[in-house]
Amino acid sequence: MRIAMIGSGYVGLVSGACLSEFGHDVVCVDKDAGRVEQLKRNEMPIYEPGLDALVAKNAAAGRLSFTTDLAAAVDGAGAVFIAVGTPSRRGDGHADLSYVFAAAEEIARALTGYAVVVTKSTVPVGTGRKVAEVIRKVRPDADFDIASNPEFLREGSAIGDFMLPDRVVIGTEGERAKKALSDVYRPLYLIERPIVTTALETAELIKYAANSFLAMKVTFINEVANLCEQVGANVHDVARSIGLDKRIGPKFLHPGPGYGGSCFPKDTLAFVQTAREAGAPQRLIEAVIEVNDARKDEMAERVVVAFGGSVAGKTIAVLGLAFKQNTDDMRDSPSLTVVPALQRAGARIRAYDPEAMKEARKLLTGIDYATSAYEALRDADGAVLLTEWNEFRALDPARMIKLMGGPIFVDLRNVYKPADMQAAGFRYHSIGRPVPGSAG
């Protein structure tokens, strides 16, 4: 099938590349001519493991291409996916749908035959029907159906998530649309991955409900970690034990400095706003947002406390800037709260991240960027680990402390074993677990 993917950001690029791997002829569209030329050179604008190889393979096979010409991409397409950004709207937390509706208008003018128009972007309930209204207003004669096909891609493992998904959700009402999307996802039917076909509004709500629930799990274990610190319990043992309960499961029960990224922050906000307008407020998720925002501020204060109440004049090495490992995404990363707070408190920051420093330089100023973790640690009065990159797990505590000018280490991801860090001579502080002989 010929597929047009409108938007070549994270979701559009990964989805387009994976659909071309399924054997479809995919054209990814983007208004940013520079990005399109970059992709034609097989230079990825984002970091996602395996994406460059997947794009190169399918571009070479002629199944994947990139253009700024939406009309040419849509001409003859059996499915047109809208995968543009839906950031939180300033002031009220609603999803900004201006890019979605602008894309719908252009698609309407470009349609040359029947196509199913699919919202891949995360959108509030009711958006699909509004997209249909936009298309009909521009082209009353257009032959199309609307569908919702939310994505459930985890940054850092998105290709695997697309190729072997827990489920595929398809929301539509027309039989032609169901048939078209069955053809799109035929390889997943063949390997019997769960395909959930439902009404349009239901599909739109599923994505928000799923991300809000996961954000609640993250926030729950962070709150439990606080309690563990007060009573001398170990949050890892608590998380593992409750995660072994099949009704709960182990995923997203890892304490840390709060969730960030492209999905949880904006999706929880949009979910709350949609629910309020519908007269069914989601008070649990409202509390989750409040607690998570406060969590990031609390992490900066933890660092100050670890330094004895003041970081003025101190050089602090920050390991990790992206919101999670295996991505360069800085959106709503805890580092965007913690680092400026430490700077305001008088600290000098030297930071390193394996992939996110290009993006970080746009957002975090007045800090020194190192070329390796060990360089960041050199002569530092203390260190803070913010992102759990695997390469940080492999650092040698004995070498680390020899390089540093001070022994303070604040591990906000619980990457290291307290005994190993203390044996090396660190004053080690972690989250939600007892550290003998330490205040952390």
N, C-alpha and C positions, 0 to 999 in steps of 0.2 A: 504493500500500500504506500502511496505517496502521503507523507505527513509533513505539515508545516508546524514548526515550534516557534511561537511568537515570544521572544525573550530568550537571550542566551546568557542569563545569569546562572546562579548555582543550580536551580531546579531545572531550568530549560536546557542548559548544556548537558548536565548529567542524564536527564531523561532522553534528550535527543540522541546522545551517543549510545545509550543502552537500547533504544528502540531501533537504531540502525544496526546494532549487533543482532537484534531479532530478525534482521533481513529486510526491514522496511527502507524505503527511500526517504530520508529525512532532510529537510532544509531548515536550519536554525536561522531565525531572523533577529537582528538587533539594530537599533537606531544608531548605536555608537560605531561609526565607521572604523575607528581605530581598533576597537575590540574585534570586529569582524576580520580585519586584516591580520591581527594578531593570531586569531584562531586559524586562519588559512595557513599561517606559518607554523601551525601546531605549537603555539605558545599559549599555555593555559593562563587565563586571567585570575584563576583561583587555584588553591592547592587542594587537591583531592587525590589520595593514593590511587594509582592505576588509570587516572582519567586521560593523561597525555597519550599513553599507549593505546587506549581504547579509541580515542578520537583519531589518532594517526592511522590505525588499522582500517577503520571504516571509511575515512576520507580517501585513503588509497584505493579502497575497493569501490569507490564511487557511490557509496550508500549514504554518505554524510557530507553536507556542504553548508556554507555560511554566506549570508547575504544581508544587505540593508534593504533590499527590494521586497517588501511584504507582498505586493500584488503578484509578483512572479512566483513567490513561494506558495501562495494560496491557490494559484491557478492549477486546477486539476487535482488538488489534494482531497483525499477522502476523509481526513481528520485534521482539524486545525486546533492545536493546543495553545491556550493562553497561559503563559508562564512568566508574566511580568511581576514586578515588585508590588507588594501591598504593605508598605510600612505603616507604622502607627501614625495617625494624624495628630499633628501638634495640637495640644490643648485639651483633647477629650479622650484620647486612647482608641478611638474608632480606627478601623482599617481604612487607609487611603486607597480608594478604588479608582482614582482618576486614570491611572495607567491601564487598568482593565477595560474601562469604558472607551478610552481612546483607541485601544487595540480592537475592540469590538466594532467601532465605526470603520476603521480601515479594513477589517476583515469583510464587513458587509459590502463595501465597494469593490472588493477583490474577488468575491465568490463568483465562480463561473459554472458551477453545477452543484449537485448535492454534496454536502459535507456535514459531519457532526462537529460542532464547535464545543470544545471541551475546556472548562476552567481547571487548570492544573494549579494555578496560584491558590493560596489559602485565602478564602473569602468568607464573609459572614453569610448566614442563612438568608436566602432571597436574592443573592447576587446573580445566580444563573438566570433567573427569570427577568431580571433587569437587563442582563446582557442580551437576552432574546428580544426585549423591547427595543433596545438600541439598534440591533440589526434590522428589525422589521421597520423601524422608523426610517432608516437610511435606505433600505432596499425591501419594499413591501413584497417584491416578487421573489425574494431569495428562497432557495430550497435548502433548508437546513434543520437540524435538531440541536438542542442544547444538552450537554452532559456535564456532570461534575466528576472529576477523577483526582481526588486529593493525593498529594505525595506524602510518603512517610519515610523520607530519607534522613539518615543520621549522618551529619558531617563527619568525615573520616572513614566511613564505611558505606558510602552511598551506593556504589556500584553493586556491592553484594546485596544491599537492601532492595535494589531494583530488580536484580536478576533472580533472587530467591526471597521474595517478600513474605512477610507473615500473612499478608492478605492484600488483595487489590480491591479497592472500593470504586464502584461505578454507579453513579446516580443519574438516571435518565428515565424517560417515559416512552419514547418512541421505539418501535421494534427495529427500525432501520438503524437507529443509533446503537442499540444493544448489539446488533449484528456487526456493525462497523468496529465497535470497541472489542468485541469478541475476536475479530480478526487481528486487531492491534496486539492483543495479549494472548494470541493463540499459543505461543511457546509455553506460557505459564499454565494454560489449561492442560497442555500435554503432560506437564510434570506434576499436575494436580495440586498446584498452589491454590489456596482458598480465594475464590472470587466472590465478593459480596455485591450483589446487584440490588439497588434500592431506589427510593424516590430521590429526586433532586435535592430537596431540603435536608433530607436525612444524611446524604453524603456530605453536604457542606458542614453539617453540625458535627459529624464524626471526627473530623480533623481537629477542630477546636476542643472537643471533649477529650480526645486522646492526649493532646499536648498539655491540657490543663491538669489532667490526672497525673501525668508523669511529673509535671512541675510540682504538684502537691507531694509526690513521693520524695522528690529531692528535698523539698522544704521540711517535710516531716522528719527525715533522718538528720537534717541539720539541727532541728530543735531537740531531737533526742540526744544528739552529740553534746549539746549544751548541758542537758540534764546529767549525762554520764560524767562530765567533768565535775559536777557538783557533788556527786555521790560516790565517785571512785570506781565507776563501771567502765567497761570497754565497748565503745560504740561498734567496733568491727564484729565483736562477738554477738552483740545484739542484732546487728544488721544481718549477719550470716544466719543466725538462728531463726529470725522471723522470715527471712527470704527463703528458707527451706520449706516453709509452709506454701504448698502449691497454690493456695488462694491468693498469696501475696507476691511471691516470686522475688528473685534476688536483684533484678535490674533496677537501676536508679536509686539504690540504697547506699550510695557512697557519699559520706560527708565531705563538705568542701566549702568554698567561699561564696556559694550561691550560684544559681543558674544564669546563663547569658545566652548569647548566640542570636541567630536570625529568627528563631521560631518561638521559644517559650515566652520571652518577654512580650512580644507584640501579640501573640496569639492569646495569652491569658488576658491581656488588656481588652482585646477585641471581644473575647468571649464574655467578659464581665459587662461590657457596654451593650452588647447584643441582648444579654439576659435582662439587664435593667430595662431596656426599652420594651422588651416583651412582657415585663411585669413578673419575671421569674428570677429574681436576683440570685446570683451564685455566691453566697456569703463565704463559703469555704475558699473559693479561688480569690475572692477579694482579700481575705486574710493572707493567703499564700503570697500574693503580690507585695503586700505590705511587709511581711516578714522577710521576703527575699531582698527587697530594697534595703532594709535595715541591716541585713546580714553583711552586705559588702562594706558598709560603714564600720560595722563591728570588727571586721577583719583588719582594717587599718588600725583600729584601736588596740587590737591584740598585739600587733607588731610593736606599737609604742610601749605597751606594758612590758613586753619581753625585753625591751631595752631599758627597763627600769623607770619608765615614765617620761622619757624624753629621747627623741631621735635628732635633736638639733645638732648640726655639725657632723652627723654620722654618715658614712657611706654605706648604703644598703644595696646588696646584689639582689636583683629580682630575676628569678628563673621562671620563664613562661609569661607570655602576654596574651596569647589567644585564649578564647573562652574555654576551649578544651583542646586536647591533643589531636594531632592528625588533621589540623585545619589551620588556615591563616586568618580565619574570621575573628574580627575584633568587636563585632557588634555586641553591645551590652556586656562586654567582658568584665569580670571583677577587677581586672587590672586598671580599667578606666576610672574606677572609684578609689582603689587602694593606692595606686601610685601618686595621683595628685594629692591625696590626703597626706601622704608621707612627705611630699614636697612642701606642702603648706606648713607642716610641722618642723621644717628645717632640714630635712634629710636630702642628701645627694643620692640620686638613683643611677645605678649602672645595671642595664637590663640585657637579657639575651632570650631569644625565642628562635627555634629552628626554622620556622616558616613565616611568622607573623610580623617581623620587624619592618618590612616595607609598609604594611598597613599601619603599624603602630606609630611610625614616624609622622603620619598625617594627623594623629590624634593625641599623642603624648609628646610634649615639647619640654625642653630644658633637662633632658636626661641623656646619659651616655649610653650608646649601644655597643655592646661587646660582640666579638665574632665567635665566641664559644662560651660555654658555661664556666669553664675554668678561668677564662679571662675575666668574666663578670665577677667572679669570686676573689680575684687577686686583690689583696690589701683591704678588702671590705670589712667593715666593723661587724657586719652581720648579714644574713641572707634570708630571703623569703621565697618559698616555692609556691607559685600560683597556678601552674599548669602541669599536668602529670605526663609530660612527654616521656616516652620510653628511654630516651637517651639520658634523662636525668636519673632514672632508676639505676643506671649503670655507673654513675659517678662514684669515685672512691672516697669515702669519708676521711680517711687518713690524708689523702692528697688535698682534699678540700680545705681542711682546717690548717694545713701547712701554708696554703696560699693566702688564707684570710688573715686579717689583722685583728679580728675579734671572734669569739666562739659562739655567737648567738645564731641559731638557725630556727626559723619559724616555718614549719611544714604545713601548709594549708590544704594539702591533698593527702596527707598521711602516706607518703611514698616510702619513707624510710622506716627501718626498725629502730625503735628508741634505744635498745641496747647497743646496736652498732654505732649509732651517732654519739651516744654517751661514752662508749669505749674509745672513740676517736678524740674525745675531749670537748665535744659540743655541749652548750647549754641548749638543749633541744626542746622545742615546743611543738605540740601537734594538736589535733582536734579530737575531742571526745574519747580519749583513752588515757589511762594513768601512765605517767612517765616517772619512774622512781628517781627521786633526787632532783626533779625538775619542777619548775613552776608552771610548765605548760601542760 
